[in-house]
Amino acid sequence: MTGVKINHFRIHKILLLALGVWPLQQSNLTRFQFIFLSSILTTQVIFQCTVFISQKCTTDLIIKVLSSIVFFISFIIKYNMFYVNINGMKDLLERLLHVCNELKDENEIAIINKYGCYGVRYTMLLTVFAICSIFLGIFASLWSDILNIISSINESRSHHLIIMTEYFIDQQKYFYFILLHTIAAFIIGVTAMVAIGTMFITYLQLVCGMFKIASYRIERAMSNNILQNINQLKYIFIYKGLICAVNIHRQAMNLSTVFMFNIETMMLCLIIFGVLSVSFNLFRVRIITAFLFAFVYILYMFLANYLGQIVTNYNEHIFITVYNVKWYRAPLSIQRMILFLMQRNVKNFTLNVRGLFSASIECFATLLKTSVSYFTVIYSTQ
């Protein structure tokens, strides 16, 4: 853990420490921090659900309340399930960083740093987007107060929350306390989604770097200079090079598989609630918060499936590399090893969720189509 590769997770470390869920640093204080912040999120959902007790249930009310409840439940799922699997994530992160720090070849180090930088860029862009979303949400919540300040009318406007809640108290008198609770829950949820999501993105980017290194090792071992006038030393170099390529390829696949095993329950729940959230919020897309909720979830689903598609593509690129090298000029024993590599890569490698979903652009299109279908059903009932 002393290597420089931890720098690729420096932003995630700051955000996750603020949430009390940084895998590499857990203590009694971080546990209390998690319980406190999780309680704020959970109580926010509870006070949204109590609207059904205080008001008459109509289709419009149900859709209006569920559009925000489902979104906040996604926050809770992401935050709590990550904490439940925090030991598994710690082990995965340590294994990944160990593989990265074991690299000695300068070109391989440059490759892994390049893909780590991709992860950092994703993190910075999505963090900026999250900050803008938070400010937009706060601005929308305080819109009535802003109008009171800039308006020349003496009469003050009544306060209205952009999210329906019921605290069984005077909403106007305690408006700012209720608003503080809502904003705090929103900030915690958005921070959790961004910090955990971008950590997953950076992790998978580094795994893609490992796939790229496997291709690089094959190309280097089977280069034209090596295949000309093969002697015993070159034979050993090719043999060791291919073994090293197979090893890092296996490590990349194993890290991806174990990673998905640790988060598959979380992802399955997020997929279900994501489809519901997009469906409900498309129905109210003319309202700024509903538009924001729908856009955020569509973006989240796209990035998750896009990363899965990239991992699959990089694994397939190894097969293309093996196919394109001049393997026919190698000794027969090396050709047998190449043939084994080609057969191993015939089967597609995908990031799979419980055998139901394989992360890909096609899966994203299916989820979006399903969301629109549910929206159509809801709309037809009006």
Secondary structure, DSSP 8 states (H G I E B T S, - for coil): --SGGGGGGHHHHHHHHHHT--TT---HHHHHHHHHHHHHHHHHHHHHHTHHHHS---HHHHHHHHHHHHHHHHHHHHHHHHHHTHHHHHHHHHHHHHHHHT--SHHHHHHHHHHHHHHHHHHHHHHHHHHHHHHHHHHHHTHHHHHHHH---SS------SS----SS-TTTTHHHHHHHHHHHHHHHHHHHHHHHHHHHHHHHHHHHHHHHHHHHHHHHT-HHHHTT--HHHHHHHHHHHHHHHHHHHHHHHHHHHHHHHHHHHHHHHHHHHHHHHHHHHHTTTSHHHHHHHHHHHHHHHHHHHHHHHHHHHHHHHHHHHHHS-GGGS-HHHHHHHHHHHHHTSS----EETTTEE-SHHHHHHHHHHHHHHHHHHHHT-
